[in-house]
Amino acid sequence: MSENPKEEQNPEKPQTEKTKQESVGPEDKFKQKEIDKKSFCCVPTLIKTNTFNAPFPIRLTKEQLTNKYDQNYLKDYLIKDYYGVYCLNQEVIDKQSGIIKEVVTQLTKCLWSGTAMSLSLPIRIFEPRSMLERYTDWFSFAPDLLSKAGTCKDKIEAFKYVILFSLSALFRSSEQLKPLNPMLGETYECEWEDGSKFYLEHTCHTPPISHFYIKSSKNLFIVSGYIDMEMGGVVKAIYKNSIQMIPKGKITVYLPELKQTISFQFPKITMGGAIWGQRYVYWSDHMKFEDTGNNLKAIIAFANGRKELKGKRIHDIYGQLYKYNYNSNELKKPFYNDYIPSYPFPSNKEDVISEITGSWLEEIKFDDKVYFNIKETVAPQIYPSEKVLDSDARYREDKEWLQLSWDNKEFNKTFEGYAQCWKLALEAQQRFDRGLRKEFKDKKALKK
């Protein structure tokens, strides 16, 4: 008991530390009181657009930012050999239900109100990663396979390992939740266990283009290029009940020891069940590889629409690596080919160096020799870099709240709501910034 009884009754007495802690809500430990310099938002802009209405999240830990790879890479999926990879995770399926209805409702409101068409998908269908982070999955085997290419003495054998690298992580496209769309100027930096570095930047908003650069820690390879992720026609998607994502672009691998340069393009991604029925995914169309310095080329066909794959499973592939004389006109054309030629392989069988067979879900073979077994291999772990630019994807408030909602089930809906608010706010900021750029361009054009 206090020596001064009046002191105990003094209403003006400051709270003790214990009382202060008890007065703080359990979710408040996940909030920051004010913005910091690494925030993705511009407070005056968001206040001006009347979209600033959610608390600031705490920064995520390295553990939360790391997407862990394991052997059981398709545990939540069912492979139907002649249809695609189907999602079995009921939680993921539930998240995606009712999306079409919500989009139609938004469209109707825009049309009736006469406002500009601006659709925003609900945050629940997203994973807490930016598309830049998803791209790193596609290149996850670089240290293993490109290091082998970089130490080859034979350029044809090195070419094969570059092909293996391009195919090695395609199975990761089976994930059903959508990554967050990158913001213009957004970056992401990460590295592998061997010290190889990976840098990405979203360089164009419309069309959505991201550039990247990978550097081997042992100077065995360099990968550079860009992906322009385009979606197929909306009308076609409705009547076919599927969406086709087209990762246009050019990826170039340079091998310093051999002074060899090989470029390739990714195939298309078909996502079924877009409007009704079960969701499924598979790769389609083709990949092209070119080594113009050594007159080498390869084409790989995907999906069972090709006569070379008639009767095969939808995840089987067929291709050929062959000699090819490039002419000057070909070298001037854009690299990316939208559609595979009716017969892309050489008519002269003596030009064929190797046949490529297998499956992007199982194993890849050259002339029936297994070079890479996907089921027996775990990708080397990729970690977010320690020192990064303030534009790094880890600092997105929508991503941070979404990750916190995944990690803290007791606050799942509350934090998901915060993530949705931040998503809308950042989208509003992008539109505001785009308007400023247009205004600047218009003024510049008038001065000419």
TORTIGU-392740 format. One line per 8 residues: their letters; for each residue x negated, y, z negated of C-alpha. Coordinates in pm, whole numbers. Layout:
// residues N
A	X/Y/Z  ...
***
This chain:
// residues 448
MSENPKEE	0/0/0  -120/351/79  -237/570/-207  -16/847/-68  347/724/-32  444/1037/165  193/947/433  385/628/513
QNPEKPQT	704/824/572  542/1094/790  718/1073/1129  440/1274/1293  174/1017/1214  1/896/1537  66/539/1650  -192/280/1551
EKTKQESV	-375/95/1831  -163/-213/1763  161/-16/1794  42/137/2121  -23/-206/2269  317/-332/2158  488/-37/2327  333/-119/2665
GPEDKFKQ	540/-351/2886  381/-689/2979  373/-595/3349  196/-264/3288  -145/-429/3271  -115/-483/3648  -66/-111/3717  -308/176/3759
KEIDKKSF	-204/514/3620  -327/711/3918  -463/676/4268  -833/610/4321  -1051/707/4616  -1027/360/4771  -650/375/4809  -503/314/5153
CCVPTLIK	-247/588/5097  -252/964/5125  -28/1087/4843  67/1426/5000  164/1247/5323  376/992/5141  547/1257/4930  617/1456/5246
TNTFNAPF	777/1151/5411  966/1072/5087  826/718/5069  607/731/4760  805/538/4500  602/249/4358  318/224/4102  -46/176/4195
PIRLTKEQ	-168/-186/4157  -486/-295/3985  -769/-406/4212  -788/-776/4298  -1072/-996/4181  -1311/-1180/4413  -1130/-1502/4317  -796/-1359/4430
LTNKYDQN	-948/-1229/4754  -1103/-1564/4852  -900/-1797/5073  -1022/-2140/4967  -1074/-2416/5224  -1021/-2781/5138  -1001/-3123/5303  -623/-3152/5286
YLKDYLIK	-567/-2871/5532  -216/-2971/5645  -64/-3101/5320  251/-2890/5363  304/-2979/5728  432/-3267/5940  265/-3340/6274  520/-3450/6534
DYYGVYCL	297/-3567/6816  521/-3456/7103  670/-3139/6951  424/-2956/6724  324/-2897/6362  632/-2853/6139  638/-2675/5806  760/-2886/5508
NQEVIDKQ	708/-2629/5233  1063/-2541/5126  951/-2219/4958  799/-2097/5286  1109/-2205/5480  1336/-2018/5236  1129/-1702/5267  1195/-1694/5640
SGIIKEVV	1569/-1755/5627  1795/-1467/5727  1523/-1269/5905  1713/-1234/6233  2019/-1103/6048  1807/-842/5869  1642/-728/6192  1983/-698/6366
TQLTKCLW	2112/-494/6069  1816/-257/6097  1869/-222/6472  2239/-146/6421  2164/123/6162  1911/288/6393  2156/286/6684  2449/425/6481
SGTAMSLS	2243/692/6306  2063/799/6622  1726/778/6447  1404/657/6608  1375/281/6643  1154/167/6356  1182/-191/6235  1013/-327/5925
LPIRIFEP	1009/-697/5845  1070/-793/5480  754/-847/5276  864/-1197/5168  773/-1352/5506  412/-1231/5477  109/-1383/5312  -112/-1149/5104
RSMLERYT	-374/-1122/5378  -429/-889/5668  -451/-1025/6023  -822/-937/6005  -858/-1191/5724  -660/-1449/5923  -899/-1407/6218  -1188/-1514/5995
DWFSFAPD	-1022/-1857/5962  -1050/-1911/6338  -1428/-1861/6321  -1486/-2040/5991  -1716/-2315/6128  -1964/-2067/6281  -2258/-2139/6045  -2232/-2515/6105
LLSKAGTC	-2165/-2543/6478  -2332/-2229/6615  -2646/-2298/6412  -2663/-2633/6594  -2612/-2451/6925  -2883/-2204/6830  -3140/-2476/6766  -3068/-2679/7081
KDKIEAFK	-3345/-2711/7339  -3097/-2786/7616  -2855/-2517/7740  -2582/-2765/7836  -2589/-2916/7488  -2576/-2566/7339  -2274/-2490/7559  -2099/-2796/7415
YVILFSLS	-2149/-2672/7058  -2004/-2333/7150  -1697/-2516/7286  -1675/-2714/6961  -1697/-2389/6764  -1407/-2238/6961  -1187/-2544/6895  -1297/-2627/6541
ALFRSSEQ	-1050/-2418/6339  -747/-2390/6568  -553/-2608/6325  -535/-2308/6090  -284/-2146/6324  -29/-2392/6180  22/-2166/5878  377/-2029/5894
LKPLNPML	368/-1712/5684  284/-1398/5879  -30/-1198/5794  9/-824/5734  -38/-609/6043  -370/-421/6022  -365/-44/6003  -562/160/6254
GETYECEW	-919/188/6127  -874/-93/5873  -1188/-304/5823  -1282/-631/5659  -1627/-759/5559  -1709/-1110/5445  -1991/-1365/5447  -2059/-1737/5438
EDGSKFYL	-2250/-1932/5177  -2562/-1928/5397  -2559/-1548/5409  -2422/-1505/5764  -2216/-1184/5788  -1875/-1116/5945  -1746/-764/6020  -1403/-674/6162
EHTCHTPP	-1220/-351/6244  -871/-280/6379  -957/-38/6659  -626/20/6838  -268/19/6713  -83/-7/7047  -182/-250/7187  -302/-418/6863
ISHFYIKS	-675/-471/6921  -931/-584/6663  -1307/-598/6723  -1551/-817/6533  -1920/-899/6493  -2085/-1206/6336  -2459/-1226/6261  -2640/-1545/6162
SKNLFIVS	-2854/-1516/5849  -3129/-1708/6035  -3093/-1519/6365  -2964/-1835/6539  -2651/-1676/6688  -2454/-1355/6730  -2080/-1348/6801  -1904/-1035/6918
GYIDMEMG	-1581/-945/7092  -1221/-844/7045  -869/-988/7028  -565/-808/7168  -276/-994/7002  26/-963/7231  371/-1112/7180  569/-1265/7468
GVVKAIYK	901/-1112/7578  1172/-1075/7312  1456/-1178/7546  1265/-1490/7644  1205/-1565/7276  1579/-1549/7204  1697/-1790/7472  1401/-2026/7428
NSIQMIPK	1413/-2005/7046  1035/-1966/7045  775/-1691/7035  450/-1696/7226  155/-1508/7079  -119/-1430/7331  -463/-1357/7180  -604/-1171/7479
GKITVYLP	-965/-1069/7469  -1318/-1188/7516  -1540/-1360/7260  -1912/-1373/7337  -2172/-1597/7173  -2539/-1509/7217  -2809/-1765/7130  -3143/-1579/7088
ELKQTISF	-3373/-1884/7105  -3231/-1992/7443  -3149/-1637/7558  -2810/-1782/7652  -2478/-1597/7659  -2142/-1781/7665  -1804/-1608/7667  -1462/-1761/7607
QFPKITMG	-1094/-1682/7552  -845/-1837/7311  -533/-2026/7428  -177/-1908/7356  15/-1991/7038  372/-2116/7070  591/-2084/6759  925/-2265/6783
GAIWGQRY	1235/-2234/6567  1209/-1856/6586  1586/-1805/6548  1737/-2139/6445  1616/-2486/6343  1285/-2593/6195  972/-2385/6245  684/-2544/6436
VYWSDHMK	357/-2438/6600  124/-2557/6874  -144/-2416/7106  -60/-2397/7477  -194/-2304/7820  -576/-2302/7844  -920/-2184/7737  -1192/-2059/7968
FEDTGNNL	-1569/-2060/7902  -1832/-1891/8117  -2212/-1885/8117  -2278/-1669/8422  -2654/-1662/8364  -2683/-2039/8399  -2394/-2104/8644  -2194/-2306/8394
KAIIAFAN	-1819/-2302/8336  -1557/-2497/8141  -1177/-2507/8138  -970/-2680/7870  -595/-2743/7915  -351/-2752/7622  -1/-2901/7572  172/-3169/7778
GRKELKGK	291/-2942/8058  -30/-3013/8251  -52/-3319/8477  -390/-3401/8321  -206/-3436/7989  110/-3609/8111  231/-3852/7846  -26/-3726/7595
RIHDIYGQ	53/-3573/7255  115/-3200/7236  -208/-3149/7038  -425/-3343/7285  -657/-3151/7515  -831/-3218/7846  -1113/-3022/8005  -1428/-3029/8212
LYKYNYNS	-1768/-2864/8180  -1916/-2811/8527  -2159/-2625/8749  -2017/-2310/8904  -2163/-2043/9133  -2028/-1701/9034  -1989/-1441/9308  -2018/-1066/9257
NELKKPFY	-1643/-1004/9301  -1556/-1247/9022  -1795/-1079/8782  -1619/-745/8835  -1276/-879/8737  -1137/-861/8378  -1250/-1164/8180  -916/-1274/8035
NDYIPSYP	-702/-1502/8256  -334/-1509/8159  -251/-1838/8330  -447/-2148/8419  -484/-2218/8796  -283/-2509/8936  -605/-2711/8957  -892/-2539/8774
FPSNKEDV	-1152/-2813/8802  -1413/-2858/9080  -1312/-3057/9387  -1669/-3183/9415  -1700/-3439/9136  -2078/-3411/9146  -2045/-3066/8989  -1876/-3210/8679
ISEITGSW	-2122/-3233/8389  -1891/-3361/8116  -1526/-3440/8041  -1374/-3291/7725  -1100/-3483/7545  -953/-3523/7197  -718/-3320/6981  -737/-2983/6806
LEEIKFDD	-591/-3160/6501  -825/-3461/6497  -1154/-3488/6690  -1331/-3345/6994  -1518/-3569/7241  -1752/-3518/7534  -1751/-3819/7770  -1582/-4027/7496
KVYFNIKE	-1856/-3947/7245  -1718/-3788/6925  -1902/-3463/6853  -1677/-3322/6584  -1416/-3484/6356  -1188/-3219/6211  -1033/-3450/5950  -1372/-3537/5804
TVAPQIYP	-1506/-3181/5788  -1445/-2891/5551  -1525/-2543/5678  -1805/-2363/5493  -1650/-2122/5245  -1611/-1756/5340  -1631/-1497/5062  -1535/-1128/5066
SEKVLDSD	-1849/-911/5061  -1934/-720/4745  -2020/-378/4891  -1767/-274/5153  -1619/36/5316  -1323/210/5151  -1120/107/5458  -1154/-262/5367
ARYREDKE	-830/-463/5378  -868/-558/5010  -761/-205/4911  -418/-219/5075  -158/-161/4805  104/-379/4979  -144/-667/4995  -246/-621/4631
WLQLSWDN	110/-621/4494  201/-919/4715  -98/-1116/4582  -5/-1022/4226  352/-1142/4289  215/-1479/4406  -14/-1509/4102  239/-1402/3837
KEFNKTFE	565/-1591/3883  732/-1419/3586  704/-1086/3772  742/-1231/4123  1047/-1032/4233  937/-710/4063  592/-714/4221  733/-824/4557
GYAQCWKL	958/-519/4538  654/-298/4477  480/-463/4774  783/-389/4995  780/-24/4885  411/7/4966  455/-167/5300  724/85/5398
ALEAQQRF	512/373/5267  202/269/5463  411/219/5777  553/571/5729  202/703/5692  95/532/6014  385/697/6200  299/1034/6046
DRGLRKEF	-67/1000/6149  32/885/6498  244/1200/6530  -53/1415/6433  -273/1246/6695  -7/1300/6961  30/1665/6860  -348/1711/6886
KDKKALKK	-358/1545/7230  -70/1757/7355  -241/2078/7239  -566/1966/7399  -387/1893/7728  -230/2244/7730  -570/2409/7696  -702/2240/8011
***
